[in-house]
């Protein structure tokens, strides 16, 4: 059994479907044909038995036959064509017409003669080897000069009268079944080819993409069945892959563009220092100090840019680390300390109500630091920054120049920087990282124009159950 199953599994899918359809139809047709044959046989046998029971052999003929067997009369040709008629007395002696073949006498026949039964129906083989269906009943006759006598009358018909029609019916059913199975196999193959045509198109499309890396291929979607859903899924997957590849190419291009500026400046400064050492012409101390400060700043900017790129290189669906229940007010307080160090001349006010969230602590702290860094960067000298945390909504408001309305839709795009910020340090990745971290924590972020000038950054994060008092604080 394992061998045939293995060979069937090795067949193409359409061949297996056609074979399955043909097999199912063959089983159904065979069951219907068998049921039809058995029902017909039962009906024919019932009809033949009823005909035997209602044969109504004339008593005068039976009396004449009985007298013939006694040697007291001449027998006339039987008026019952196709029937075998014989008489049986109580001792089992048979009286038979000359043109008939003798039937064996059974105990059931003798029981009928002896008034122990009203009739007996059975199948026997006559002296000529013909299988006969026999019905025996009792009759009273008067022989010449003899008293009234009880005899059994056996009436028989050959079973071939029903066997031949049944044989013919069997051959007809077999022929019709064969034609039906062949037709079902052909129809199954046609249905399989038609139904699997979209699968063939999908296979060709996948092979084309694998061979050419062309993600613009789309499969026509027809109908609303499973094949149509599969085609839609493939088209969506191809579109997503194309978008991902375009974003990857754009990320590489933008990263190269952003890296070029600090690398070019760093190379220029290093070349000036190297030329000074090679030529022996010393650079004035103040200029050398400025060059070294520039090199240090460019190295810091380059390291920050590479860190941001590594953060963005992670898949969007991947979490940067295990989520924990952390105190957003504590993380904000720590970020405020760093912000005050970067803007010592600024006034930063804070109102932080306790709020616990489920997030990755390091990533969330970096996101809050980035928001505060933006506020420090764009705040005027001796400006004020207001930080408020209330019921999961963290608001950071500065008094800077603000963001034009036409630039607000782009602030969370990678490497995007407003024209007014291109002269300031930064890579344009900070807000995109903030947005990604907040979304991974199940929250949302928005930048809005503040009333009276400046920008207001709003971060909303869903709350989490407060950890027990003895749990370590993050």
C-alpha positions as CSV (number, residue, x, y, z in Angstrom):
1,X,0.0,0.0,0.0
2,X,2.9,2.3,0.8
3,X,4.3,2.0,-2.7
4,X,1.1,3.0,-4.6
5,X,0.5,5.9,-2.2
6,X,4.1,7.1,-2.8
7,X,3.6,6.9,-6.5
8,X,0.3,8.8,-6.3
9,X,2.0,11.5,-4.2
10,X,4.7,11.8,-6.9
11,X,2.1,12.7,-9.5
12,X,1.4,16.4,-10.4
13,X,-1.4,18.0,-8.5
14,X,-3.8,18.2,-11.4
15,X,-3.2,14.5,-12.1
16,X,-4.0,13.7,-8.5
17,X,-7.1,15.7,-8.6
18,X,-8.3,14.1,-11.8
19,X,-7.5,10.6,-10.3
20,X,-9.4,11.5,-7.1
21,X,-12.4,12.7,-9.1
22,X,-12.4,9.6,-11.3
23,X,-12.0,7.3,-8.2
24,X,-14.9,9.1,-6.4
25,X,-17.1,8.8,-9.4
26,X,-16.1,5.2,-10.0
27,X,-17.0,4.3,-6.4
28,X,-20.3,6.2,-6.7
29,X,-21.2,4.7,-10.0
30,X,-20.3,1.2,-8.8
31,X,-22.4,1.6,-5.7
32,X,-25.4,2.8,-7.8
33,X,-24.9,0.1,-10.4
34,X,-24.7,-2.6,-7.7
35,X,-27.8,-1.3,-6.0
36,X,-29.7,-1.1,-9.3
37,X,-28.7,-4.7,-10.2
38,X,-29.7,-6.1,-6.8
39,X,-33.0,-4.2,-6.7
40,X,-33.8,-5.4,-10.2
41,X,-32.9,-9.0,-9.4
42,X,-35.1,-8.9,-6.3
43,X,-38.0,-7.4,-8.3
44,X,-37.6,-10.0,-11.1
45,X,-37.4,-12.9,-8.6
46,X,-40.4,-11.6,-6.7
47,X,-42.3,-11.3,-10.0
48,X,-41.3,-14.8,-11.1
49,X,-42.4,-16.2,-7.7
50,X,-45.7,-14.4,-8.0
51,X,-46.2,-15.8,-11.5
52,X,-45.6,-19.3,-10.2
53,X,-48.0,-18.8,-7.3
54,X,-50.7,-17.5,-9.7
55,X,-50.1,-20.0,-12.5
56,X,-53.7,-21.6,-12.0
57,X,-53.1,-24.9,-13.7
58,X,-56.5,-26.2,-14.9
59,X,-57.8,-29.1,-12.8
60,X,-59.1,-30.9,-15.9
61,X,-55.5,-30.9,-17.3
62,X,-54.2,-32.2,-13.9
63,X,-56.9,-34.9,-13.8
64,X,-56.1,-35.9,-17.4
65,X,-52.4,-36.0,-16.5
66,X,-53.1,-38.1,-13.4
67,X,-55.1,-40.6,-15.5
68,X,-52.4,-40.7,-18.0
69,X,-49.9,-41.7,-15.4
70,X,-52.3,-44.4,-14.3
71,X,-52.6,-45.7,-17.9
72,X,-56.2,-44.8,-18.2
73,X,-56.0,-41.9,-20.7
74,X,-54.0,-40.3,-23.4
75,X,-52.2,-37.0,-22.6
76,X,-52.6,-34.0,-24.8
77,X,-49.7,-31.5,-25.4
78,X,-49.3,-29.1,-22.4
79,X,-51.1,-25.8,-22.9
80,X,-48.6,-24.2,-20.5
81,X,-45.6,-23.2,-22.6
82,X,-42.4,-22.7,-20.6
83,X,-43.8,-24.4,-17.5
84,X,-42.9,-27.7,-16.1
85,X,-45.8,-29.4,-14.3
86,X,-45.5,-32.6,-12.3
87,X,-47.8,-34.4,-9.8
88,X,-46.6,-35.9,-6.5
89,X,-48.5,-38.4,-4.4
90,X,-48.2,-39.0,-0.7
91,X,-45.4,-41.6,-1.3
92,X,-43.4,-39.2,-3.4
93,X,-44.2,-40.8,-6.7
94,X,-44.0,-38.4,-9.6
95,X,-46.4,-38.1,-12.4
96,X,-44.8,-36.2,-15.3
97,X,-45.8,-35.2,-18.8
98,X,-43.7,-36.9,-21.6
99,X,-42.1,-33.6,-22.7
100,X,-41.1,-32.5,-19.2
101,X,-37.9,-33.2,-17.2
102,X,-38.3,-34.7,-13.8
103,X,-37.9,-32.4,-10.7
104,X,-36.6,-33.9,-7.4
105,X,-39.2,-34.3,-4.6
106,X,-38.3,-32.6,-1.4
107,X,-39.6,-32.9,2.2
108,X,-41.4,-29.6,1.8
109,X,-43.2,-31.0,-1.2
110,X,-44.4,-34.1,0.7
111,X,-45.4,-31.9,3.6
112,X,-47.7,-30.0,1.3
113,X,-49.2,-33.2,-0.1
114,X,-49.8,-34.5,3.5
115,X,-51.6,-31.2,4.5
116,X,-48.7,-30.0,6.6
117,X,-48.3,-26.9,4.6
118,X,-50.2,-24.7,2.1
119,X,-47.4,-24.3,-0.4
120,X,-43.6,-24.7,-0.8
121,X,-41.3,-22.4,-2.9
122,X,-37.8,-23.5,-3.6
123,X,-35.1,-23.8,-6.2
124,X,-34.1,-27.2,-7.7
125,X,-32.2,-28.7,-10.6
126,X,-34.1,-31.0,-12.9
127,X,-33.0,-34.2,-14.5
128,X,-31.5,-32.3,-17.5
129,X,-29.4,-30.1,-15.2
130,X,-31.5,-27.0,-15.6
131,X,-31.9,-24.9,-12.5
132,X,-35.6,-24.3,-11.9
133,X,-37.7,-22.2,-9.5
134,X,-40.4,-24.6,-8.2
135,X,-43.7,-23.9,-6.4
136,X,-45.7,-26.8,-5.0
137,X,-49.3,-26.7,-3.8
138,X,-52.0,-29.2,-3.0
139,X,-54.9,-30.2,-5.2
140,X,-57.6,-33.0,-5.1
141,X,-58.2,-35.0,-8.2
142,X,-60.5,-38.0,-9.1
143,X,-58.9,-40.7,-11.1
144,X,-60.9,-43.0,-13.3
145,X,-62.6,-45.6,-10.9
146,X,-60.5,-44.3,-8.0
147,X,-61.6,-42.4,-4.9
148,X,-60.7,-38.7,-4.3
149,X,-56.9,-38.3,-4.0
150,X,-54.7,-35.5,-2.6
151,X,-51.8,-34.7,-4.9
152,X,-49.0,-32.1,-4.9
153,X,-48.6,-30.0,-8.0
154,X,-45.1,-28.7,-8.7
155,X,-45.0,-25.9,-11.2
156,X,-41.5,-24.8,-12.3
157,X,-39.8,-22.2,-14.5
158,X,-36.2,-22.0,-15.5
159,X,-34.2,-19.4,-13.5
160,X,-32.6,-18.4,-16.8
161,X,-35.8,-16.4,-17.5
162,X,-34.5,-14.0,-14.9
163,X,-30.8,-14.7,-15.2
164,X,-30.5,-13.6,-18.8
165,X,-32.1,-10.2,-18.3
166,X,-29.9,-9.8,-15.2
167,X,-26.8,-10.7,-17.1
168,X,-27.7,-8.2,-19.9
169,X,-28.4,-5.6,-17.3
170,X,-25.0,-6.2,-15.6
171,X,-23.2,-5.7,-18.9
172,X,-25.2,-2.6,-19.7
173,X,-24.4,-1.2,-16.2
174,X,-20.7,-2.1,-16.6
175,X,-20.6,-0.3,-19.9
176,X,-22.4,2.7,-18.7
177,X,-20.2,2.8,-15.5
178,X,-17.0,2.6,-17.6
179,X,-18.1,5.4,-19.8
180,X,-19.1,7.4,-16.8
181,X,-15.7,6.9,-15.1
182,X,-13.8,7.8,-18.2
183,X,-15.9,10.9,-18.7
184,X,-15.5,11.8,-15.0
185,X,-11.7,11.4,-15.3
186,X,-11.7,13.6,-18.4
187,X,-14.0,16.1,-16.7
188,X,-11.8,16.0,-13.5
189,X,-8.7,16.7,-15.5
190,X,-10.4,19.6,-17.3
191,X,-11.6,21.0,-14.0
192,X,-8.2,20.5,-12.4
193,X,-6.5,22.3,-15.2
194,X,-9.1,25.2,-15.2
195,X,-9.1,25.4,-11.4
196,X,-5.3,25.3,-11.1
197,X,-4.6,27.8,-13.8
198,X,-4.3,30.6,-11.3
199,X,-1.9,28.4,-9.3
200,X,0.2,27.9,-12.4
201,X,0.2,31.7,-12.9
202,X,1.2,32.1,-9.3
203,X,4.0,29.6,-9.7
204,X,5.3,31.3,-12.9
205,X,5.2,34.6,-11.1
206,X,7.1,33.3,-8.2
207,X,9.7,31.7,-10.4
208,X,9.9,34.9,-12.4
209,X,10.5,36.9,-9.2
210,X,13.1,34.4,-8.0
211,X,14.9,34.5,-11.4
212,X,14.7,38.2,-12.1
213,X,14.0,39.8,-8.7
214,X,11.3,41.8,-10.5
215,X,8.8,42.7,-7.7
216,X,6.4,44.6,-10.1
217,X,4.7,41.3,-11.2
218,X,1.1,41.1,-10.3
219,X,-1.5,38.3,-10.8
220,X,-5.0,39.1,-12.1
221,X,-7.5,38.4,-9.4
222,X,-10.8,36.9,-10.6
223,X,-13.7,35.9,-8.3
224,X,-13.7,35.7,-4.5
225,X,-12.6,32.0,-3.9
226,X,-9.5,30.7,-2.2
227,X,-7.5,31.0,-5.4
228,X,-8.4,34.7,-5.6
229,X,-7.4,35.2,-2.0
230,X,-4.1,33.5,-2.7
231,X,-3.5,35.8,-5.7
232,X,-4.4,38.8,-3.6
233,X,-2.0,37.6,-0.9
234,X,0.8,37.2,-3.4
235,X,0.2,40.7,-4.9
236,X,0.2,42.2,-1.4
237,X,3.4,40.3,-0.5
238,X,5.0,41.5,-3.7
239,X,4.0,45.1,-3.1
240,X,5.3,44.9,0.5
241,X,8.6,43.4,-0.7
242,X,8.9,46.1,-3.3
243,X,8.1,48.8,-0.7
244,X,10.6,47.3,1.7
245,X,13.3,47.1,-1.0
246,X,12.6,50.7,-2.0
247,X,12.8,51.8,1.6
248,X,16.0,49.9,2.0
249,X,17.5,51.5,-1.1
250,X,16.3,54.9,0.1
251,X,17.8,54.2,3.6
252,X,21.1,53.3,2.1
253,X,21.1,56.4,-0.2
254,X,20.1,58.7,2.7
255,X,22.6,57.1,5.0
256,X,25.3,57.6,2.4
257,X,24.3,61.2,1.9
258,X,24.3,61.9,5.7
259,X,27.6,60.1,6.2
260,X,29.3,62.0,3.4
261,X,29.1,65.4,5.2
262,X,30.8,64.5,8.5
263,X,33.3,62.2,6.7
264,X,34.3,64.9,4.3
265,X,34.7,67.5,7.1
266,X,36.6,64.9,9.2
267,X,38.9,64.1,6.2
268,X,39.6,67.7,5.6
269,X,40.6,68.4,9.2
270,X,42.7,65.3,9.4
271,X,44.5,66.2,6.1
272,X,45.2,69.7,7.5
273,X,46.7,68.1,10.7
274,X,48.7,65.6,8.6
275,X,50.0,68.2,6.2
276,X,51.2,70.3,9.2
277,X,53.2,67.4,10.5
278,X,54.6,66.5,7.1
279,X,55.7,70.0,6.2
280,X,56.8,71.0,9.7
281,X,54.7,74.2,9.5
282,X,53.0,74.3,12.8
283,X,49.3,75.3,13.0
284,X,48.7,78.1,15.5
285,X,47.6,76.7,18.8
286,X,44.1,78.3,18.7
287,X,43.5,77.0,15.2
288,X,44.8,73.5,16.1
289,X,42.6,73.5,19.2
290,X,39.6,74.5,16.9
291,X,40.5,71.7,14.5
292,X,40.7,69.1,17.2
293,X,37.4,70.2,18.7
294,X,35.9,70.0,15.2
295,X,37.3,66.5,14.7
296,X,35.9,65.4,18.1
297,X,32.5,66.9,17.3
298,X,32.4,65.2,13.9
299,X,33.4,61.9,15.5
300,X,30.6,62.2,18.0
301,X,28.1,63.1,15.3
302,X,29.4,60.1,13.2
303,X,29.0,57.7,16.1
304,X,25.5,59.0,16.9
305,X,24.5,58.6,13.2
306,X,25.8,55.1,13.1
307,X,23.9,54.2,16.3
308,X,20.7,55.6,14.8
309,X,21.3,53.6,11.6
310,X,21.8,50.4,13.6
311,X,18.5,51.1,15.5
312,X,16.6,51.7,12.2
313,X,18.2,48.6,10.6
314,X,16.1,46.4,12.9
315,X,12.9,45.0,11.4
316,X,9.9,47.1,12.2
317,X,8.1,44.1,13.8
318,X,11.0,43.2,16.1
319,X,11.1,44.4,19.6
320,X,14.5,46.0,20.7
321,X,14.3,44.1,24.0
322,X,12.0,42.4,26.5
323,X,9.1,44.6,27.5
324,X,8.9,45.5,31.2
325,X,6.7,47.5,33.4
326,X,8.6,50.7,34.0
327,X,7.9,54.1,35.6
328,X,7.5,56.6,32.9
329,X,7.9,59.5,35.5
330,X,11.3,58.1,36.6
331,X,12.5,57.7,33.0
332,X,11.4,61.3,32.2
333,X,13.1,62.6,35.4
334,X,16.4,61.0,34.3
335,X,16.0,62.4,30.8
336,X,15.4,65.9,32.2
337,X,18.7,65.7,34.1
338,X,20.5,65.1,30.8
339,X,18.6,67.8,29.1
340,X,19.5,70.4,31.8
341,X,23.2,69.5,31.3
342,X,22.9,70.2,27.5
343,X,20.9,73.5,27.9
344,X,22.2,75.0,31.2
345,X,21.0,78.4,30.2
346,X,17.4,77.2,29.7
347,X,14.6,77.0,32.2
348,X,13.0,73.5,32.3
349,X,9.9,73.1,34.4
350,X,8.5,69.6,35.2
351,X,5.2,68.3,36.5
352,X,5.4,64.5,36.6
353,X,2.5,62.5,37.9
354,X,3.3,58.7,38.5
355,X,2.5,56.6,35.5
356,X,3.6,53.0,34.7
357,X,3.9,51.6,31.2
358,X,5.0,48.4,29.5
359,X,8.1,49.1,27.3
360,X,11.7,48.4,26.8
361,X,13.4,50.7,29.4
362,X,16.5,51.8,27.4
363,X,14.6,52.4,24.2
364,X,11.9,54.4,26.0
365,X,14.5,56.5,27.8
366,X,16.3,57.2,24.5
367,X,13.0,58.3,23.0
368,X,12.2,60.8,25.8
369,X,15.8,62.1,25.6
370,X,15.4,62.7,21.8
371,X,12.2,64.7,22.3
372,X,13.9,66.8,25.0
373,X,17.0,67.2,22.9
374,X,14.8,68.6,20.1
375,X,13.2,71.1,22.5
376,X,16.7,72.2,23.8
377,X,18.1,72.5,20.3
378,X,15.3,74.7,19.0
379,X,14.7,76.8,22.2
380,X,16.0,80.4,22.1
381,X,18.6,81.7,24.6
382,X,17.2,81.7,28.2
383,X,14.0,80.1,26.9
384,X,11.6,77.9,28.8
385,X,10.7,74.3,28.3
386,X,7.6,72.9,30.0
387,X,7.4,69.2,30.6
388,X,4.1,67.7,32.0
389,X,3.2,64.0,32.6
390,X,-0.5,63.5,33.4
391,X,-2.4,60.2,33.1
392,X,-0.1,58.7,30.5
393,X,0.3,61.9,28.3
394,X,3.8,63.3,28.3
395,X,3.8,66.9,26.9
396,X,7.1,68.7,26.0
397,X,6.5,72.4,25.0
398,X,9.3,74.7,23.8
399,X,9.3,78.4,22.7
400,X,11.3,77.9,19.5
401,X,10.4,79.0,16.0
402,X,7.9,76.2,15.6
403,X,7.3,73.9,12.6
404,X,5.4,75.2,9.5
405,X,2.2,73.4,8.9
406,X,3.4,72.0,5.5
407,X,6.4,70.4,7.2
408,X,4.4,68.6,10.0
409,X,3.5,65.5,7.9
410,X,7.3,64.8,7.3
411,X,8.7,65.2,10.8
412,X,8.7,61.5,11.5
413,X,10.3,60.4,8.2
414,X,13.8,59.1,8.2
415,X,16.6,61.6,7.5
416,X,14.0,64.4,6.9
417,X,15.1,67.8,8.3
418,X,13.4,71.1,7.9
419,X,15.3,73.8,6.0
420,X,15.7,75.8,9.3
421,X,17.4,72.8,11.0
422,X,19.9,71.7,8.4
423,X,22.6,74.0,9.9
424,X,22.2,72.4,13.3
425,X,23.7,69.1,14.5
426,X,21.7,66.0,13.9
427,X,20.9,63.2,11.4
428,X,17.2,63.6,11.0
429,X,16.6,60.1,12.5
430,X,15.7,61.0,16.1
431,X,12.0,61.6,15.7
432,X,11.6,58.5,13.5
433,X,13.2,56.4,16.2
434,X,11.0,58.1,18.8
435,X,7.9,57.3,16.8
436,X,9.0,53.7,16.3
437,X,9.6,53.2,20.0
438,X,6.3,54.7,21.1
439,X,4.4,52.6,18.6
440,X,6.1,49.4,19.8
441,X,5.0,50.3,23.3
442,X,1.4,50.6,22.0
443,X,1.3,54.4,22.1
444,X,1.2,57.4,19.8
445,X,3.2,60.6,19.3
446,X,2.3,63.9,17.6
447,X,4.0,67.3,17.1
448,X,1.6,70.3,17.2
449,X,2.0,74.0,17.0
450,X,1.9,75.5,20.5
451,X,-0.3,78.3,21.4
452,X,1.8,81.5,21.6
453,X,4.6,80.0,19.5
454,X,6.9,77.1,19.6
455,X,6.2,73.3,19.3
456,X,4.4,70.9,21.5
457,X,5.4,67.2,21.4
458,X,2.7,64.9,22.9
459,X,3.4,61.2,23.7
460,X,0.5,59.0,24.8
461,X,1.3,55.6,26.3
462,X,-1.2,53.1,27.7
463,X,-0.9,52.4,31.4
464,X,0.3,49.1,33.0
465,X,-0.3,47.6,36.5
466,X,1.9,49.2,39.1
467,X,4.6,46.7,40.2
468,X,4.6,45.6,43.9
469,X,6.6,47.8,46.3
470,X,9.3,45.2,46.8
471,X,9.9,44.9,43.1
472,X,13.2,46.4,41.7
473,X,12.6,49.8,40.1
474,X,13.8,50.3,36.5
